[in-house]
Structure formats: structure tokens, C-alpha cells
């Protein structure tokens, strides 16, 4: 049997919480030969429009071709997105495990968040005697965040401390929320004796901000976190936190999905043990930091990653930004794909990614979902670059339909600019997405470079349209006056080869009669018919233009009277055929005059045009003399 395909739906894998859980998932997957297909967003980082673009990767998922799903919805800071994901999974009816968020009908693995946070708050309030306790929450709709926040309020009530919303800052589990929370407490004059944070990264942000404002920890203010991540327990003042088996959570989650696929009976929900790690940030010294050699090695590894990856990502950003066109962009990208040491890489772009509409309401502006088919202009496999034929986006990746003998890890990330969907990238079997905090920056650089190319191509299209408006008549699609003058100059590049030039001036007969009796729409139709009749008569590199409302001008180089007479005759013939086939209640007619002359160095075309115009007008005046006829011909 080939490897199973289990999806992991997650946001923000640059955080230790997520990456540690993923390490447990990967461990079980490798034991059981399971492909793990990650769908990764980085929501809550760059703003609402960017979040739409990030979370759109979840709309790519076709659950019908997957064997199971592992959910980390507590990392997704959008209740609406989570509801949509859950609804679609329920319809698919495949095995699911939800990490740290118990959902009806799904297997789950997690901890007792309420009990763990109650124990933490009691430690601060009862053991340290703190009465003024600030709290920095996670997302308001996140189940874990809600339970921890309620536990904070419960312990305050048990100890007779009145809850005060001013002492609370509502964050999103990001380090900057710890910074913003402390700034707000200080600004509002409500900074208490302790700041309890709903996770460790916010606690680190709070800690740093307090130090910047001159506070000593824990003498002036205590700080606590939750998750006991590496950076928290090895901080220069180790942070009191809640220890939880994150890697084990991932391992069990993958095991639950596997058991569901295989029909193995199991408990629906698994609750793992937690413990309070009392540390120096609250004044306790119960827990030692990691072994100093282990700490040094891991810290050195982190620094090495930054030293290696930051310059490379910066280089990639600059090189791709300098790409003149799409092909150059793809060629430049190859170097940076190789640097990821991946087994495979695919750049999948929507069929309409080059659409020039910038209005989200337009059909070509895609912000939700993906086009029916996607193109693959760059594929990397077996150390070879190429491109693949387009395939239906419902397949997610054509690679997934092949059963592989060994477990693989695929990382799907959205390629977008704000909320505009451009496509997605796929990396297979590389440690770069989890190893490097620069992975998100890598994807952003790729996305921005493609958006720059899209805008450049769209600008070129717009300039082409403007140029067309400048030299072409929009009604007849022949040259206008500007186009006429631009194009006749090319015949005079060699002064020594100056030959006779002809200007033929033509004016429609009866234009006023058509407009007055049949409307201007029919008048426009008649003008287009006249332009077509004249254009079809031109066969010797003549330059034809609409010179005014119903006036046309023709330039001919190396012309004589015989050629001019033949041209006039062909025009009249075409008009006659038009009148016989148009089935209109009116007929179109034309008055023509021309003048031929070898121009001097001054090339006074206007003088030539004036002479041709006078001859045309004499012809027009010679036509029917009755008042009715003159009105029809547009003379009166």
C-alpha cells in the first residue's frame, strides 16, 4: 500500500508551539509511512487584506482526495475561516484530529486549559499575595484563549478580587501583543504587580517592554506565560510557565487520524497532563534551565540559521525585484529553490494571475479560491528544473495522486498580494519551512516579485491602450489625425529618394440627413461602413485616417494620377457594393478630391491637404442641385 495523505491545517509555523507539535506529527508519520500535506498561512501578521490572501490557501484543499486531517484551528485567528474549514471537513466525512480544541464528532488531543491557568493564577494571587493582576489574552474567539481567560476571572473571584477590564489586553498570541499590552497598561496607569500572559511569546514581549520602561522583574512586576517553550525557559530571566507535552500532542493527533483510517477503535478525546514551572520571572527558583551545553548548541544553531538565511532571503528579494520579465524572474528563482535543499518544488499560478483588473469586484480579481486550472511554470524534481502542464486545482498537486513508497512532507503556502490570489507554492521534503524563521519572508519575496511583474505587464497593456487611443480612431479602428501624421513621416527617411506624394481627401455625402432622420447610432454605423469601404480599396501601403467627423484622408507615396484614379474607382465600387448589401433605408455616398506633388525639404503636408480638400469640395458642390438633393447630400 502506498503512503496515506494526511493534511495539516495550521497558521504561523514560525512559532515554537506549532513547530513542536509538527515534530510529533512527523515522527508518527515516518513510522507509518504517511505523507503529511501542510496547508500553511501566516495570519495576523500584516493586516486584514493580507490575512484574506493568507487564509485563502485553505480554500485550495479538496478533502475528497485526502485520507485524513489534523486541525490546529487554535492557530487561525479568524472564527469565520475556522467555521468554513470545519463545515467542509464534516461534509467530507474523513478521520479528523483536532489539537487543543475539542470539537463534536472529531477526535481531539489537548490539555485541561482551565485547570492549568487556574493553577497559574492561584500561584500568583495566593502564593505571592498579588492583588492587582494584569492579563494578556489570546484571540477572543479561540477556545483555549477563552478557557484560560475564564480561569483568570474565576480565581480572581474566588479570592475576592474584583474583575476590571482595564487590567486586560486582548491579543492574538503574538509577541507584539505582549508589547502592546504592557504599553497600554502603563499608558492608562493600571499596571499591576503581575502580568499573566496566555502564552510564552506574549510573555517575552511583555517582559522586554517592562525592562525598557525601567521595571525590574520580578521585584517590580512579575511575568508569567504558558507553554514553557525553549525561549521562555532559557530566557535571561527564565519565565514561569505551564509545561505541556506539545510534541506528544502532535504524535497522538497523527495516531488518532491513522487509527480512524484503519478502523482501529480508540478514545475520542485525549487529555494530557500539565504542570506549573515556577521560575525566576515570578521570584521562584524551582526549575532549572536546559543543560548549558544544550542551550549553547541550540542558541548557536538559531544564530547560524539567521546568519545564513537572512542574507539569502534579502538577496532573493532584491534579485527578483530587479527581474525585467516573467522568464527572467523564473530563471532567477531557480538558484533560491536549490538553496532550500528540497526534494521537489512547484510554483502553481492561477490561469488569470496576470489579469489587469484592480477592482476586487471584477471577475478577474480573484481573492477567494483558485481558478479551475493552475499553471506550473517552474517545477523542480530529481535536481532538474522544468515546467508542467496545467492541471485542475481540485487535484491540489498532481504529485499527490501517485502513491509513494516513503513518507513525504509537503508544504503548501499561498502566493498572493494583499487579498489578490496569484497561486501557491509547494515545497517537498525540505527542513527550510520549519527550520528557518525566514520561510515566510521567502514566500513574501516570491509573491511580491510576481505582483511586480503582473503590474509591469498590466502597465504595458495600459500604455499600449493609451497609445492606441492616441493614434487610432475608436469608432472605425483606423488612424486618427495623430496617427496619420506619425505614419506618413516614415516614407521620408531617405531625402534623396523623394517621390511624388498624394493626398486624397474624402467627405461623406448625406451625413446630416442620416443623423437627422435615423439617429446618430445609424450615423456611426454609416461612418464605419465608409471606413471599411475605403480601407478595402487601399492596397499599396497607403495611410488611411479618419480626419474629422465624416472626413477621411489617404496618403499615398510614389503616386501618379492613374493610381489615384484607380483608387477612387475602387472606393466607389466598394461603396456601391455596401449600399446593395447593407439593407439600410439610406445610402452612403462620398465626395473625393486629391492632389499629387513632389514635396520639398519643408514637407508642408498641410498645404497638400488644403489643395486636396478644395478639389473634394468642388466635387461635392457639383452634385445634385435640387434643394432636396442638396439636403440629402449634406451640402445645405
C-alpha positions in Angstrom: 0.0 0.0 0.0 1.3 3.5 -0.9 1.6 6.3 1.6 -1.5 7.9 3.0 -2.1 11.6 2.6 -3.0 13.4 5.8 -3.5 17.2 5.7 -2.3 19.5 8.5 -4.2 22.8 8.6 -2.2 25.4 10.5 -1.2 29.0 10.7 2.1 30.5 11.9 4.6 27.7 11.8 7.4 30.1 12.8 6.3 29.8 16.4 7.7 27.1 18.7 4.2 25.9 19.7 3.3 25.0 16.2 6.7 23.6 15.1 7.0 21.4 18.2 3.5 19.9 17.6 4.5 19.3 13.9 7.7 17.5 15.0 5.5 15.0 16.8 3.2 14.6 13.8 6.2 14.0 11.6 7.6 11.4 13.9 4.5 9.2 13.8 4.1 9.8 10.0 7.6 8.5 9.4 6.9 5.4 11.5 3.7 4.6 9.5 4.8 5.8 6.0 2.3 8.7 5.9 2.6 11.8 3.7 1.9 15.0 5.7 0.4 17.7 3.5 0.7 21.1 5.3 -1.5 24.0 4.4 0.2 27.0 5.9 -1.0 30.5 6.5 0.6 33.4 8.4 -2.5 35.2 9.6 -2.5 38.2 12.0 0.9 39.4 10.8 0.4 42.1 8.1 -3.2 43.2 8.3 -6.7 42.3 7.3 -6.3 42.3 3.5 -3.1 40.2 3.9 -5.0 37.8 6.1 -7.6 37.2 3.4 -4.8 36.3 1.0 -3.1 34.1 3.5 -6.2 32.2 4.7 -7.2 31.6 1.1 -4.8 28.6 1.0 -7.4 26.7 2.9 -9.8 27.0 0.0 -7.4 25.0 -2.1 -8.0 21.9 0.0 -10.0 19.1 -1.7 -10.9 16.8 1.2 -12.2 14.2 -1.2 -8.6 13.2 -2.2 -7.2 13.2 1.3 -7.3 10.3 3.7 -7.5 12.4 6.9 -6.9 15.8 8.5 -5.1 17.2 11.6 -6.5 20.6 12.7 -4.7 23.3 14.6 -7.5 25.8 14.3 -6.5 27.5 17.5 -3.6 29.0 15.5 -6.0 30.6 13.0 -7.2 34.0 14.2 -10.4 34.1 12.2 -13.6 32.4 13.5 -15.2 32.7 10.1 -12.3 30.9 8.4 -12.4 28.2 11.1 -16.1 27.6 10.6 -15.7 27.2 6.9 -12.9 24.7 7.3 -14.9 22.7 9.8 -18.1 22.7 7.8 -16.2 21.4 4.7 -14.5 18.7 6.7 -17.8 17.5 8.1 -19.2 17.2 4.6 -16.1 15.1 3.5 -16.6 12.7 6.4 -13.0 11.7 6.8 -11.0 11.0 10.0 -10.0 14.2 11.9 -8.0 15.0 14.9 -8.2 18.5 16.5 -5.3 19.6 18.6 -6.1 21.7 21.6 -9.7 22.4 20.5 -12.3 19.7 21.3 -15.0 19.7 18.5 -18.0 17.5 18.5 -17.6 14.4 16.3 -13.8 14.8 15.9 -11.1 13.1 17.8 -9.0 15.5 19.8 -5.9 15.8 21.9 -5.2 18.6 24.3 -4.9 19.7 27.9 -7.2 21.0 30.6 -6.6 24.7 29.9 -8.9 25.8 32.7 -7.2 23.8 35.4 -3.7 24.8 34.2 -4.4 28.5 34.1 -6.3 28.4 37.4 -3.2 26.8 39.0 -1.0 29.6 37.5 -3.3 32.4 38.7 -3.6 30.9 42.2 0.2 30.7 42.3 0.5 34.4 41.7 -2.5 35.5 43.8 -2.4 33.1 46.7 1.3 32.1 47.0 2.8 35.5 46.1 -0.1 37.6 47.5 -0.6 39.7 44.4 -3.9 41.7 44.3 -3.5 43.7 41.1 -3.1 41.2 38.3 -3.0 42.2 34.6 -3.8 39.7 31.9 -3.0 39.5 28.2 -5.3 37.1 26.4 -5.1 35.3 23.1 -7.8 35.7 20.3 -11.2 36.3 21.8 -12.8 33.5 19.7 -10.0 31.0 20.3 -11.3 28.1 22.6 -8.0 27.8 24.5 -7.8 31.5 25.0 -11.4 31.6 26.2 -10.9 28.9 28.8 -7.7 30.5 30.1 -9.3 33.9 30.4 -12.3 32.5 32.2 -9.9 30.7 34.6 -8.2 34.0 35.3 -11.5 35.6 36.2 -12.6 32.6 38.2 -9.6 32.7 40.5 -9.9 36.5 41.0 -13.5 36.0 42.1 -12.5 33.1 44.5 -10.0 35.5 46.1 -12.4 38.4 46.4 -10.6 40.5 43.7 -13.0 42.5 41.5 -12.5 41.9 37.8 -11.5 45.1 36.0 -11.5 45.1 32.2 -8.9 47.9 32.2 -6.4 45.3 33.5 -6.9 43.1 30.4 -5.4 43.4 26.9 -6.9 41.3 24.2 -4.1 39.9 22.0 -3.6 37.3 19.2 -0.9 35.1 20.8 1.9 37.1 19.1 4.9 38.6 20.8 3.9 42.1 19.7 0.7 41.7 21.8 2.8 41.4 24.9 4.5 44.7 23.9 1.2 46.5 23.1 -0.5 45.1 26.3 2.2 46.5 28.7 2.3 49.8 26.8 -1.4 50.2 27.2 -1.3 49.3 30.9 1.4 51.9 31.6 -0.3 54.5 29.5 -3.6 54.0 31.3 -2.0 53.9 34.8 -3.2 50.3 35.5 0.0 48.3 35.5 -0.3 45.9 38.5 2.1 43.7 40.4 1.9 40.9 37.9 1.3 40.4 34.2 -0.1 36.9 33.4 0.1 36.1 29.7 -1.9 33.4 27.8 1.3 32.1 26.1 5.0 32.4 26.3 5.8 34.6 23.3 3.4 37.3 24.6 5.2 37.0 28.0 8.6 37.6 26.4 7.2 40.7 24.6 5.7 41.9 27.9 9.0 41.2 29.8 11.1 43.2 27.3 8.8 46.1 27.3 8.7 46.3 31.1 12.5 46.3 31.2 12.6 49.1 28.5 10.4 51.2 30.9 12.7 50.7 33.8 10.8 48.0 35.7 12.6 45.1 37.4 11.3 41.6 37.1 10.1 40.2 39.4 10.8 42.8 42.1 8.5 45.4 40.5 6.3 43.3 38.3 6.0 39.5 37.9 5.5 38.0 34.4 4.2 34.5 33.6 3.5 32.7 30.3 2.1 29.4 29.1 3.6 26.5 27.0 7.1 26.5 28.5 8.8 26.9 25.1 12.6 26.9 24.7 13.0 30.7 24.6 10.9 31.2 27.7 12.5 28.6 29.9 16.0 29.7 28.8 15.3 33.5 28.9 18.0 35.5 30.7 15.3 35.6 33.5 13.6 32.3 33.0 9.8 32.7 32.7 7.3 31.0 34.9 5.1 29.0 32.6 2.8 25.9 32.1 4.7 22.9 30.8 2.8 20.8 28.3 3.8 17.9 26.1 3.5 19.6 22.7 5.4 17.0 20.7 3.4 14.3 22.3 0.2 16.2 21.3 1.3 16.1 17.6 2.2 12.4 17.8 -1.1 11.4 19.3 -3.1 13.6 16.8 -1.5 11.8 13.9 -2.0 8.4 15.5 -5.7 9.3 16.0 -6.2 10.1 12.3 -4.3 6.9 11.3 -6.4 4.8 13.6 -9.5 6.4 12.1 -8.4 5.5 8.6 -7.6 1.9 9.6 -10.7 1.4 11.6 -8.9 0.9 14.9 -11.0 1.6 18.0 -9.8 4.4 20.2 -10.9 7.1 22.7 -12.3 10.1 21.0 -10.5 12.6 23.3 -7.1 12.5 25.0 -6.3 15.0 27.8 -2.6 15.3 28.6 -1.0 16.3 31.9 0.4 19.8 32.5 2.5 21.3 35.3 3.4 24.7 36.6 7.1 25.6 36.0 7.8 28.1 38.8 10.7 30.2 37.6 12.6 33.4 38.2 10.1 35.8 36.5 7.8 35.4 39.4 10.6 35.1 42.1 10.6 31.3 42.3 13.6 29.1 41.6 12.1 25.6 41.4 13.1 24.9 37.7 16.5 24.9 36.2 17.0 26.0 32.6 18.1 23.4 30.0 21.6 21.9 30.2 24.0 24.7 29.4 25.7 22.8 26.6 22.3 22.0 25.1 21.3 25.6 25.5 24.5 26.8 23.8 24.1 24.4 20.9 20.5 25.3 20.2 21.2 29.0 20.6 24.2 28.7 18.2 22.1 26.8 15.7 19.5 29.6 15.8 22.1 32.2 15.2 23.6 30.2 12.3 20.2 30.0 10.7 19.8 33.7 10.9 23.3 34.4 9.6 22.8 32.1 6.7 19.1 32.7 5.7 18.7 36.4 6.3 21.3 37.4 3.6 20.0 34.8 1.2 16.3 35.9 1.5 17.4 39.6 1.2 19.4 38.7 -1.9 16.4 36.8 -3.3 14.1 39.8 -2.6 16.5 42.2 -4.4 17.3 39.9 -7.4 13.6 39.0 -8.0 12.6 42.7 -7.7 15.1 43.5 -10.5 13.7 40.9 -12.9 12.7 42.5 -16.1 10.1 40.0 -17.1 8.5 36.7 -16.0 11.0 34.4 -17.7 13.9 36.3 -16.1 12.1 36.0 -12.7 11.7 32.3 -13.1 15.4 31.9 -14.0 16.4 34.0 -11.0 14.2 31.9 -8.7 15.9 28.6 -9.5 19.0 29.5 -7.5 17.0 30.1 -4.4 14.9 26.9 -4.8 18.2 24.9 -4.9 19.3 26.5 -1.7 16.3 25.1 0.2 17.7 21.6 -0.4 14.3 20.3 -1.2 13.3 17.1 -3.0 10.7 18.9 -5.1 9.3 22.4 -5.6 6.3 23.6 -7.6 5.2 27.1 -8.4 1.5 26.9 -9.2 -0.2 30.0 -10.6 -3.8 30.7 -11.4 -4.7 30.9 -15.0 -5.8 34.6 -14.5 -2.9 35.7 -12.4 -2.0 38.3 -15.0 -5.5 39.8 -15.1 -5.2 43.6 -15.2 -8.4 44.4 -13.2 -7.5 46.1 -9.9 -11.1 46.3 -8.6 -11.9 43.5 -6.2 -15.4 43.4 -7.6 -14.3 42.5 -11.1 -14.5 38.9 -12.3 -10.7 38.7 -13.0 -9.8 39.8 -9.5 -9.6 36.5 -7.5 -9.5 36.7 -3.7 -11.5 33.6 -2.8 -10.5 30.2 -4.1 -8.4 29.3 -7.1 -9.0 29.1 -10.9 -10.3 25.8 -12.3 -6.8 25.0 -13.6 -3.4 26.2 -12.5 -0.2 26.5 -14.5 3.2 25.3 -13.3 5.8 27.5 -14.9 8.5 26.1 -12.6 8.9 22.6 -11.3 11.9 21.1 -9.6 12.3 17.3 -9.3 15.3 15.0 -9.2 17.6 18.1 -9.2 16.2 19.1 -12.6 14.1 22.2 -13.4 11.3 22.3 -15.9 7.6 23.2 -16.1 4.5 21.1 -16.0 1.3 21.1 -18.0 -1.6 22.9 -16.3 -3.8 20.7 -14.1 -7.1 21.1 -12.3 -6.7 22.9 -9.0 -9.1 20.4 -7.4 -6.1 17.9 -7.6 -4.2 20.3 -5.3 -1.0 18.9 -6.7 -0.8 16.2 -9.4 2.1 14.7 -7.4 -0.3 13.7 -4.6 -2.2 11.1 -6.8 0.9 8.9 -7.0 1.4 6.5 -4.1 4.9 6.8 -2.9 6.9 4.1 -1.1 8.2 6.5 1.6 6.7 9.3 3.7 6.9 12.8 2.3 6.3 16.2 3.8 4.6 18.8 1.5 4.3 22.5 2.5 1.6 24.5 0.6 1.8 28.3 1.0 -0.3 31.0 -0.6 1.2 33.2 -3.3 -0.8 36.5 -3.1 -0.6 40.2 -2.9 -2.9 41.6 -0.1 -6.2 39.8 -0.9 -5.4 39.1 -4.6 -4.8 35.4 -5.2 -1.9 34.7 -7.6 -1.4 31.0 -6.8 0.6 28.8 -4.4 4.0 27.3 -3.9 4.7 23.7 -2.8 7.9 22.5 -1.2 8.5 18.8 -0.6 10.9 17.2 1.9 12.9 20.3 3.0 13.5 21.4 6.6 13.6 25.0 5.5 9.9 25.8 6.3 10.2 24.6 9.9 13.9 25.2 10.4 14.0 28.8 9.3 12.1 31.8 10.7 12.7 33.3 7.2 10.4 31.0 5.4 7.5 33.4 5.5 9.8 36.2 4.2 10.9 33.9 1.4 7.3 33.3 0.3 6.5 37.1 0.6 9.5 37.9 -1.6 8.3 35.5 -4.3 4.8 36.8 -4.1 5.9 40.5 -4.3 8.1 39.7 -7.3 5.2 38.1 -9.2 2.9 41.0 -8.3 5.6 43.5 -9.6 5.7 41.6 -12.9 1.9 41.5 -13.1 1.7 45.2 -12.5 4.5 45.8 -15.1 2.7 43.8 -17.7 -0.6 45.5 -16.9 1.1 48.9 -17.1 2.5 48.0 -20.5 -1.0 46.9 -21.6 -2.4 50.2 -20.3 0.2 52.2 -22.1 -0.5 50.2 -25.3 -4.2 51.1 -25.0 -3.3 54.8 -24.4 -1.1 54.7 -27.4 -3.9 53.2 -29.4 -6.2 55.9 -28.2 -3.7 58.5 -29.2 -3.2 57.3 -32.8 -6.4 55.2 -33.6 -10.0 56.3 -34.0 -12.0 54.2 -31.6 -15.1 54.1 -33.8 -13.5 52.9 -37.1 -10.3 51.4 -35.8 -8.3 53.2 -38.4 -5.8 56.0 -37.7 -6.9 59.3 -36.4 -5.2 62.6 -37.2 -2.3 62.0 -34.8 -1.8 58.5 -36.3 -1.9 59.9 -39.8 0.9 62.4 -39.2 3.0 59.8 -37.3 2.8 57.3 -40.1 3.4 59.4 -43.2 6.8 60.5 -41.8 8.3 57.0 -42.3 8.1 57.5 -46.0 10.7 60.3 -45.9 13.6 58.7 -44.1 15.7 59.0 -47.2 15.6 62.5 -48.6 17.4 61.5 -51.8 14.6 59.1 -52.7 11.8 61.7 -52.6 9.0 60.6 -54.9 5.6 62.2 -55.7 3.1 62.1 -52.7 -0.6 62.0 -53.0 -3.2 63.3 -50.5 -6.7 62.2 -51.2 -9.4 63.9 -49.1 -12.9 62.3 -48.8 -16.0 63.6 -47.2 -19.2 61.6 -46.7 -22.3 62.7 -48.5 -25.6 62.9 -46.6 -24.2 62.5 -43.1 -26.6 65.2 -41.7 -29.5 63.5 -43.4 -28.7 60.2 -41.8 -28.3 61.6 -38.4 -31.4 63.8 -38.5 -33.7 61.0 -39.9 -32.3 57.8 -38.5 -30.3 58.9 -35.4 -26.6 59.2 -34.5 -26.3 55.4 -33.9 -27.0 54.9 -37.6 -24.7 57.7 -38.4 -21.9 55.9 -36.6 -22.8 52.7 -38.4 -22.6 54.6 -41.7 -19.2 56.1 -40.8 -17.8 52.6 -40.0 -19.2 51.3 -43.3 -17.5 54.1 -45.2 -14.1 53.5 -43.4 -14.4 49.8 -44.3 -15.1 50.6 -48.0 -12.2 53.0 -48.2 -9.8 50.7 -46.3 -10.6 47.7 -48.6 -9.7 49.8 -51.6 -6.2 50.6 -50.3 -3.7 48.1 -51.4 -0.3 49.9 -51.9 0.8 50.9 -48.4 -1.5 53.9 -48.3 -2.0 55.5 -45.0 -5.8 55.9 -44.2 -7.1 58.0 -41.4 -10.4 59.5 -40.1 -9.5 63.2 -40.2 -12.7 64.5 -38.6 -16.3 63.7 -38.1 -17.2 62.3 -41.5 -13.9 63.2 -43.3 -11.3 60.7 -44.3 -7.8 61.3 -45.7 -5.5 59.0 -47.6 -1.7 59.4 -48.1 0.0 57.6 -51.0 3.7 57.6 -51.7 5.2 57.3 -55.2 1.8 58.0 -56.7 0.6 59.3 -60.1 -2.8 60.3 -61.5 -3.5 56.9 -62.8 -3.1 55.2 -59.5 -5.1 57.9 -57.8 -8.0 57.5 -60.3 -7.9 53.7 -59.8 -8.1 54.1 -56.0 -11.1 56.5 -56.3 -12.8 54.0 -58.6 -12.2 51.1 -56.2 -13.6 53.2 -53.3 -16.8 54.0 -55.3 -17.1 50.3 -56.3 -16.9 49.2 -52.6 -19.5 51.9 -51.6 -21.8 50.6 -54.3 -21.5 47.0 -53.0 -22.0 48.2 -49.4 -25.2 50.0 -50.3 -26.6 46.9 -52.1 -25.9 44.6 -49.1 -26.4 46.8 -46.1 -30.3 46.6 -46.1 -30.4 50.1 -44.7 -33.1 52.7 -45.6 -30.4 55.1 -46.7 -27.4 55.0 -49.0 -23.9 56.3 -48.2 -22.0 58.4 -50.7 -18.7 60.2 -50.9 -17.0 63.2 -52.4 -13.3 62.8 -53.3 -10.5 65.1 -54.2 -6.8 64.6 -54.4 -3.6 66.3 -55.2 -0.2 64.9 -56.2 3.1 66.7 -55.7 6.7 66.1 -55.0 7.3 67.8 -51.7 10.4 69.9 -50.9 12.5 69.7 -47.8 9.9 71.6 -45.8 7.4 68.8 -46.4 4.4 71.0 -46.0 1.7 68.4 -45.8 -0.9 70.9 -44.7 -0.6 72.7 -48.0 -1.1 69.4 -49.8 -4.2 68.7 -47.7 -5.6 72.1 -48.4 -5.3 71.6 -52.1 -6.9 68.1 -51.9 -9.7 69.5 -49.7 -10.5 72.2 -52.3 -10.8 69.6 -55.1 -13.0 67.4 -52.9 -15.3 70.4 -52.1 -15.6 71.3 -55.8 -16.8 67.7 -56.5 -19.3 67.9 -53.7 -20.7 71.2 -55.0 -21.1 69.7 -58.4 -23.6 67.0 -57.1 -27.4 67.3 -57.3 -28.6 70.9 -57.3 -32.3 70.5 -56.1 -32.8 71.6 -52.6 -33.9 68.1 -51.5 -30.9 66.5 -53.2 -28.5 69.0 -51.6 -30.0 68.3 -48.2 -29.6 64.6 -48.7 -26.0 65.1 -49.8 -25.4 67.2 -46.7 -24.4 70.3 -48.7 -27.1 72.6 -47.2 
